[in-house]
Amino acid sequence: MDSRLPDQPERREVLVGRERELDWFTAALNDVLAGRGRVAMVSGEAGIGKTRLVEEAAGRALAAGARVWWGRCWEGGGAPAYWPWIQILREAFRGGDGGDGARELSAATERIGQALPELRAITSAHRVAERGDSIFPAPGSVSEADLLHALDAPNVGIDLARFRLFDSVSSLLRHVAAQVPLMIALDDLHAADIDSLLLLKFVARDLLQSHILLAGTYRDADLSQSLQHATILGEVAREGWNIRLRGLTESAAADLVRRHAGVVADEELIASLHGTSGGNPFFLHEILRVMVVEGGFGRGTRRASRFTIPDTVRSAVRRNLAAIPDHGQRALAAASVIGQEFDLATLAEVLGVPGHRAIESLESARARGIIDEKPGSVGHFHFTHAIIPEALRSGLGFTESMRLHLGVAEAVERINRGDPAPHYAELANHFGHAVALGAADKAAEYARLGAERARNQFAYDEAARLNQLALRAHAARANPAPAERCELLLALGDAQSKAGSPADAKHAFLEAANIARELKRNDLLARAAIEASAGLGTFFGVDQELVALLEEAVGAIGDTDPALLATLLARLAHELEWSDRRGYATTLCARAIDLARSANNPRALISALWSSHVLNWGPANVEQRLAIAKEIAGLAAPNGYLGWTLRAHEIRLSALLELGDTVAADADLDAAQHFKAVLGYGFFTVERFRPTRLLMRGEFGHAETLIRDMLRQAQRRQDAALITTFGAQLLMLHTEQGRVEEIEGELRASVARFPAMVVARIGLAVLHARTGRESEAHAELDYLAQRGFARIASDFNWLYSFCACAEIAAVVGDAERCGMLYELLSKFPKRNVTIGWGDICYGAVSRYLGQLATVLGRFAEGEKHFQDAIGFERAMGAPPFVARTLVGYAALLLARAQGSDREHARQILDEALDIATMIGMNALARRVRAMATGLAPDAARAGAQPGRSTARIGETQERRLATIMFLDIVDSTGRAVLLGDRGWSAVLDDYYALVRRELRKFGGREVNTFGDDFLALFDAPTQAVRCACAIRDAARAAGIEVRAGLHSGECQVSGDDVAGIAVHIGARVIRLAEPGAVLVSSTVKDLVTGTAFEFADRGLHALRGVPGEWRVFAAGEPAK
């Protein structure tokens, strides 16, 4: 049977009005050819021209010698998980376009084939014998050995199936692109399954130094129905550019009319067409098609002749279909139910006609540009726009729609009877639309099978969707079996839990428990109880509903199944963590561990160890916690318990931070980052610890961006634990910045919301102490100290709680409490104070011991404590902690006032002020300046604006005219997260060398660096501008995007430091700079007038803390 339509001329609608967007794609393509990967997400309403724009860009990529691979999402429903990527990988594994990369696959190829059976036959044909010939670099950005080392579990075989899948895909694409540049185009991502989007995010973050242009399209209006889609696509867009297409202008619409209809229409008609279509190119095209066919343009005229313009795009589509014969319209209706794409064999089966008759039915639609054959295929077709099948389906009657869905389902079932697994989701979708016609049994069964398949592919969101479909179909059965519904609910809850929807999962589990109870099925009741409590404890409270369910399950199981009983006891113990039955919970936990070990059941033992770790947490058992992490990892990895492997990371991270081992903690955090990116869930481990490390390093700006983003996500999830965590991080940040009033209300609300959370009340008391409200702080200390501080539980907040009380006692001068607290804390001098699971760190316990010793008059001991703390905190790379310790040390010296103590204190305060002003610790800087008053003549006025260096206390300052240049790496946080600390450090080293080379060339003087910020001084403004442009260009050539801000003015220069209002203005100017911009103040522009520079006016701006408005300009290259 010839399954080809007669050849037709290629139809590519004219692209007009998108010159700016095409210029961006051209620039992006040039970057890709130079080895700088780029990401572009094109969004807009249906018909706005997203796909057409990317097609035009793809044509330019092909012309430049690049490969172009397309992956189109299936909008009709029922596509397998990872469908757009399966299409991309098919190109990679085929001969032809796949190139050398497809022939070099070995172990990695097998991994992809195992996870995606749709590719198994292709990958097996291209496998090579030896791993040494594989295109995959061991196996990518992070090796399995690195992950195992990060867990310190040398003999652990961690199941990295999903990681290997994602990393193998990314490595394959990067390798192929290294041979021939590659453009990947993913169309209609609003219709993608969540798991495909997670893979997209993984790949996008791996493109920085590659020859890949990744372009995606999606309808932004459709994202309002899915928070997950919106969140992930937003994250991907932040990796590059988000190009939002809007309607064409009237002039562009006139150009389109001229090109399409061959007439120059008058302004009145153009205005009418533009107003009706909103400038939407597809709608405009459909209107023009109707006008041309129905005589809407009079012969040789510019006006519409007695023609009614369609009021909607669907009505325009339907009028275009009206001229197609009846048999053609029936074929198109059936094809629209199959989906955006369809194959001839399925269509012929649905229509009940031979293949050649089906082809004949499509000829008229093909001639009118309604459908087209997929390039390079035989018998595979697609509608030329997604709106067309939507319009066709909306015109079907209810019964006709169901009948067609049933026909499609039966056709797909017959055609694929030998291997139905890849089509489970498609079959479930079509049978699911036909349950009223007796298809409920098949819909339920195919949905259940599809959900199991999706879960095995780590596509948890797709598994949840299919489980919900199975439940709906099951309810429509003639005699639905309750036990089957219970199993489906358990499967749904499991998928929802792994997909990050804990509230929905709990609802499913509790409903399953109700059914199990009615059926007197103790096994199902126990499963429901265990799964419902998988959230591992209720935040600062007790979920009595869960406790009752767990106790019921414990009683029902009894001694019949020791392993199952051990798991139930462990979960019950954890749920009782915040109750007044904590001692009982500890006893339950010990029994659970004994039962699990005797039963030799790894999963039960892991659960019991976890609960033991939480219930027995204290500062004295940090080594025991590390041992538990190692044991959990050793049990979880060989058994494929990936979630528990992540939990082991979390235990280890918190313990390492408490020990102050930030190098090992960062290695673990990098490993957890990759696990989270691959698996699609990560218990917010990475999101919590990244800001912690940024706060420790004093990178407050980057930390605040991450914290606020995570706080918004936590609020959308209504997750009380995460809201409290990120709120506490924000509190710490704002306290250091002197912005306490912005969050004090939230802290008070937490105290009221969680009365059992004593640590929140302690945080409020610290706030009182630091803001001069000593009487309120002392009153809280009295309350907390009752019965020997009995209100403070021996849990993960113990160390912070007592150190915070120590700070309060020292501030208010309560010697009695200081003595009590000194004895308690002196057992843990070499600890970094943490709160929660290491969500926030506060520095060395030795600092607090030094503060207490100062109040007690034990100066020699206190001095030793402060010196130990400074060494400990410097080793952690934590300048904010060092600054606080220096201030405490200076206070001790001033209190002792012997010999050279005052001079020593002045020197220490010098350093503390340098750190505080450099990183924006405003409150501490004010305290230092107050302490320094009287120590030196210039002390009271020493200081600078947050984020900049200051002259030292008491030193003579020189005032002179200079040009200040600030430099900053664009998206440094994102790159640091992507590369890891070691990789980012190497990038910074190269960047510093590049900047210093250009400074020497142009006569600049380095003043200060912090993180990726750079401050330099120039005598000549022209040289400063030239240097900034040269640094920008050199950095860009090295794959680094920077921005620069320059201002000229009078500065206070003292030794290697510079301060003054000019520095402050320069710091504000760079905040206005876009990526790649060299932004200068009007002062700099005026000073270099007459040189060859070109300047673009960027308008007037109010600079925070500077009177009036300032005009800034973007400096361009000197004219040649």
JOVEN-V107577 format. One record per run of one state. SS is the DSSP state (hx for helix, st for strand, lp for the rest). FROM is the first residue (numbers start at 0). TO is the last residue. Records with the same first field share a line. If there is no record, write none. Layout:
BEGIN
SS=FROM-TO / FROM-TO
END
This chain:
BEGIN
lp=0-17 / 33-36 / 43-48 / 63-65 / 72-81 / 93-94 / 103-105 / 115-115 / 125-129 / 133-142 / 151-159 / 179-180 / 187-187 / 191-192 / 204-210 / 218-218 / 225-225 / 237-239 / 244-248 / 261-265 / 277-279 / 294-295 / 297-302 / 304-311 / 321-324 / 338-339 / 351-353 / 367-369 / 373-378 / 383-384 / 394-396 / 415-419 / 432-433 / 437-438 / 456-458 / 475-480 / 498-500 / 519-520 / 532-542 / 557-560 / 575-580 / 599-600 / 615-617 / 639-640 / 659-660 / 679-683 / 697-698 / 717-718 / 737-738 / 742-742 / 753-756 / 770-772 / 789-796 / 812-813 / 828-830 / 835-838 / 855-857 / 876-877 / 896-899 / 919-920 / 933-934 / 936-937 / 941-956 / 969-970 / 1002-1003 / 1010-1011 / 1018-1019 / 1037-1040 / 1054-1055 / 1059-1059 / 1071-1076 / 1087-1093 / 1102-1107 / 1115-1119
hx=18-32 / 49-62 / 82-92 / 95-102 / 106-114 / 116-124 / 130-132 / 143-150 / 160-178 / 188-190 / 193-203 / 219-224 / 226-236 / 249-260 / 266-276 / 280-293 / 312-320 / 325-337 / 343-350 / 354-366 / 385-393 / 397-414 / 420-431 / 434-436 / 439-455 / 459-474 / 481-497 / 501-518 / 521-531 / 543-556 / 561-574 / 581-598 / 601-614 / 618-638 / 641-658 / 661-678 / 684-696 / 699-716 / 719-736 / 739-741 / 743-752 / 757-769 / 773-788 / 797-811 / 814-827 / 844-854 / 858-875 / 878-895 / 900-918 / 921-931 / 938-940 / 971-1001 / 1020-1036 / 1060-1070 / 1081-1086
st=37-42 / 66-71 / 181-186 / 211-217 / 240-243 / 296-296 / 303-303 / 340-342 / 370-372 / 379-382 / 831-834 / 839-843 / 932-932 / 935-935 / 957-968 / 1004-1009 / 1012-1017 / 1041-1053 / 1056-1058 / 1077-1080 / 1094-1101 / 1108-1114
END
